[in-house]
Amino acid sequence: VKGRTVKDVHSYISMLLKTMEQMNMPYNTFDPIVTTKNIGGHEFSSFALSIDVGSMILQQEFDIMIYKGFAVVFNLTYADAEQLTELEKVMSTVRFE
């Protein structure tokens, strides 16, 4: 929305969940616990949810940093621990300049 900024991680999460519901993408579970992690030297807030896509349940991890009113987001979507391990390897290479 033009002229609208993201105030904090919790407002981003609220907007994300509302958007998913409006798009008929209901989530199965939502873990309201927000943790922090370091990605590329910056602190990101992280939370998880799962989505039933019919043939499987997908897990999603959202890593969010609010920067100048914008949300920088990494969305890791995986079906099993092996996929998560691969995604975590990729995330360990992220750098910001």
N, C-alpha and C positions, 0 to 999 in steps of 0.2 A: 504494500500500500504506500503510495507516494507520501513522503513527509513523515512517515511513521518509523520509529526506531525501536529496537529491542532493548528493553530496560535492563533485564537480567535473565539469568538462566531459567528461573521459574516461569517468567512470562513467556519465554520461548517454548518451554515444555507445554504450557497451557495452550498456546497457539497451535503447536504441532498436533496435540491430541484432538483439539477441536477440528482442525483441518482433516485429520484422518477420519473422524466420525462423519463429517460432511461429505467425504468422498466414498462413504460406505466401505471403509477399510478398518473395521473394528479390530482392536487389539485384544488378544486373549488375556494376557497378564501385563501389568504395568508395575514395575518396581519403583516406588516413589523415592527410594533412597538415592540421593545424588552423591556420588563420590568424586574425588578429584584425581587427576593423573597428569603427568608431564608428557607432552607431545612436542617434540622439536624445540624444547626449551621454554615452552609456554604452558601455563596451567589451564587445563580443560576440565569442565564438569562432565560427569558421565552418568548416564542412566540406561536402563534396559527395559525392553518390552518384547512380547512375542506376538506373532500374527499367524493365524490359521489361513493358509492359502489353498485349502481343499485337500491336496494330496500330501501335505506335510505342514509341520509347524516350523516357522522360521523365527530365529532369535535375532533381535536387533539391539545393537549397542550404539548409543548416540554420544559422541564426544563433542562438547560445545564450548566455544570461547566467545564471549561478547567483546567486540572490538569496535569502538567508535559508533555504537548504536547498531552494529550489524552482527549477525551470528555466523561464526565460522564453524562449520559442522562437518564431522566425519560420521558417516553412518555405516557401521559394519553389520552386514546381514549374512547369516550363516545357518546351516542346517545341523551341523555336528561339530564336535570338538576339533576334528582335524581341519575343517575349514577355518575355524576361529584361530587356530595356531598359525595357519598360513597368513591370515589377515593381520595378526599381531606382528608377524615378521615384516610385512609391508609397512605397517605403521611405525615400526622402529627405525625406518629409514627417512621419515618425514623430517624436513628441515625448513625453517623460515629464514628468509634473509632480510 
